[in-house]
Amino acid sequence: MIVESSSDSARKIFFRVLGPLRVCLGKREAVLPESRQLTVLAVLVTEVNKAVPLGRLVDAVWGDTPPVTADKQIQTCVWRVRKALVQAGSRADLIETVRGGYRLRLPDGCVDTQLFEQLRERGRARARAGDPVGAVGDYRAALALFRGEPLAGLASRALEPVAAYWAERRLTLLEECFDVELALGHHRELVGELSLLVDEHPLREQFRWHLMAALYLSDRRADALAVYHAGRAALISHVGLDPCARLQDLHQRIIAGDPVLQPETVAYPGLVLRGVS
């Protein structure tokens, strides 16, 4: 999804960091320089509209062992990034030189992380207003902005916390989305996606809860119980803990054949997770 700004100075430009770093200008994609320049640009994009000190850029590129010429090399990196963006159709002053550093100045909606947050908040508002279908549409549109691991391919320890932050935002939004989709009765459609997520994140108990519920609601009680026991074994093996109380409660409900109710649905007026009695 690429949003065109009404501002002529930054029209059509869109930065993607929810995956490998990409810059699109209309239908064109900028040919970006080698990894050092990519790292500098990544820091500027993730701090969009903020002044980034030169020292932070040096740290992102070289960590604890910068060369004596680091400041001048960062200046060269910025020059090359500017040149690449201009060749792709950007204005020359997109990256501003400010006191002690640089700033990437963009209107709102020109970075995929901004769109992610906008769609996430709109989805939450729709869920609260009793529009679960609209909420799921916004949640799924936000999740579709991810094209792999955030900032994939950039080997910079300074960027690792940023990448981890956005990866966690994705997983958290998936959990919210599954709450609403299960409440809508989409359990059969979710089994495959949830199975993959549980395999990828075996200690994430919320995904396991969703998978167990989806299987149970799909008349697959034995499979739901098997998912519980596999999760319990993984938790005990890795952290020495039993499943959380919520998972244990669901496990008992499935054994007893009781309806499955999802406490979170109280936040979504009019939604009741269909149970099995």
N, C-alpha and C positions, 0 to 999 in steps of 0.2 A: 504494500500500500504506500503510495507516494503522494504527499500532499503538496499542492502548489501554493506558495505563499502569495498573498496579495501585494507584497512588497516587491517592486521591480528589482531592488538591489540583491535579493536572494531568491528570486523566483525560480521554481522548479528544482532547487537543490535539496537533496535528501541524504542524510547520513545513516548508515546501518551499522550498528555495533552488536546486535543480537544474533551473532554469527560472525563469520569473518568480516573485517572492516571493509565497507564498500561506500563509495560516494556516487550518487546518481544525479545527473542533471538532465531533467526531462527523460528521454529514452536512452540517453548516453550514460555510460559508466566511466568515471575518471580512471585513467591508468595511473595508479599510485606508485611512488618510488619504493625503494627497497625497505627492509624491515625497520631500520633505524628511523627513517622518516615516518613510517606507519605508526611506530610507537609514539612519536611526538604528536601526530595527528590524533591518535586514539585518546591521549590524555586531554587534548584540547576539546575533543568532542564530548568526552564524558564530563568535562567541566564547562560545558557550553555557556557562553555569556558571562563567564567568570574570568578574572585575571589569574593566569597560572604563572607562578614565579619560575624564573629560569632554573633555579635549583631543583624544582620538582621535575622538570623535564630532563635535567641531567641525571637525576636519580632513576627515573623511569628507563632511561637508555642504558646506563652503565652500573647502576646500583652503587655499591660501596667502593668501586675502583674506577672513578672517572679519570680520563686523561687530563693533562694540564691544559690542553686546548679545548676542553669540553664546551665552554661557553661559545666559543667561535664555531664549533662544529654544530651546536644546536641552532645557531643563527643560519648556518648553511642548510640544515635540515628544513627549517621553516621556509627559507627561500625556495627550496626545491618543491616543497608541498604546495606553496602558493603557485609556483609555475605549473605544476601538474593540474591544479584546479582551474587555473586560467585557461590552459589548453583545452580543458573539457567544457569551458563556457562560463566559468564563475567570474565574478568581479575580482579585481586584484587585491582589494583591501578586506576580503572576507576574514582574514586573520590579521588582527590589529596588533601593533607593537605598543605595549603599555609600559609604564614604569616598572622595571625589574622583571618583565616577562612578556607574555602574549595572551591574546584573548580571541576566541572564535565567536564572532557575533552573528547570531541567527534569530529570525522570528520563531515563535513557538510553533511546534509541529513539524520541524525540519529534521528531527532525529527520531529514530524508531522507538527509543526508550520513552520519549515524550508521548508518542501516540499510544504506546502500551499503557501508560498511566492514565491517559484520558479515557481509553476504552474500558479499562478496569474500573475506574470510578463511575463511568456511565452505566456499566453493567451492574455494579452494586446498587446504584440508585434505582435502576429498573427492578431489581430483585426486591428491594425494600418497598417499592410501589406496587408490587403484585404483578409484575410483568416478567415471569420466568423465561418465557421464550425469547423476549428481547434481551434479557440478561445473558442467556447462553450465547446468543448471537454476538454480543459485544465481547464476552469472555473468549470465545473461540477466535474472533478477529484479532484480539490482542495476542493470543497464543500463537497465531499464524505468523506473527512478525518474527518469531524465532526461526533461524535457519541453521541451527546447530548450537554449539557452545558459544556464549558471548565472547567476542574478541578472540575467536579461535585463531591459532597460528602465531600469536604475538607472545614471545618469550620475554616477559618483563614482570619481575616480582611485584613492582609497584602497581601493576594492573590486575594482578590476581584477585585482590579483594573486590575490585569492581566487577570482574567477571563472575565471581562467586555470588555477589549480591544479586545480580540479575538472574543468574541461574536459580537462586532460591526464590526470587519473585515469581518466576515461571511455575515452579512446583507448587507454591502456595496458591497461585491463581487456579491451577489445575484442580487442587483440592476444593476450592470454592465452586468451581464449575461442576465438578462431579456431584457435590451436594445438591445443586439445583437440577442437574440432569437426572439423578436418581429420583428426586421428588417428582419429576415429570414422567417417570415410568420408563426411562430409556435404558433400563438395566441390561437388557440383552445386547444392545449396541455397544455398551461400554466394556464388556468382559474382555475383549481382545486387547484394547488399549490399556486397561488396568492391569492385565496379566503382564504386559511388557514393562510397565512402570514398577510393578512389584519386583520383577526380576532385576531391574536396574537399581532399585532402592529398597533392598530387602528389610532394612531397619526402619523405614518410614511407615509408621503404623497407620496413619490416616489412609494411605493408598490401600493398605491391606484391608482396612475396615470397608472401604468402598468396594473392593473386589469381592470380599466375602458377602456383602449385602447384595451385590449385583448377581452373584451366582445363586444365592439363596432365593432371590426374587425370580430367578429364571428356572426354578425347580431343580437346582443342582446342589442339593443339601450336602451330599457327600463331598463334592468338590470344594464347597465353602469350608467345610470342616478340615479338609486336607490343607487348605491355604492357611488356616489358623495354626495347625500343628507345625507346618513348615516355618511359619513366622516365629512361633514360640521357640523352636529349636535354634533358629538363627539368632534370636535375641539372647538366649542363654549362652550360646557359643561365643558371641562377640562381646557382650557387655554384662553377662551374668544376671540378667533381669528377666522376669516374666513379662508377658504382654501387659499393656496398660489396662486400667479398669474398663475402659470403653470397649476394647477388643474382647476382654473376658466376658463382659455382659452380652455382647453380640453372640459370642460363642455359645453361651448358655441359652439364649433365645433360639438359636438355630437348633440346638439339641432338643429343646422343648417344643419346637414347631410354633413358637409364638410370633405374632406380627413384629416386623422390624420397623421401628420408628426412629427418625433421625432428629435429635434435639435441635440441630442448627436450623431446621426448617421453620422454627418459630420466627426467624428473622424475615421470612418471605411470606407475607400474608396470603392466605388462601391455599398454601401448598401443604399437602400431607403425603409423605412417602408411602406408597402403596405397600401393604404388608401381606404376609402369607399366614393364614390361621390354620 
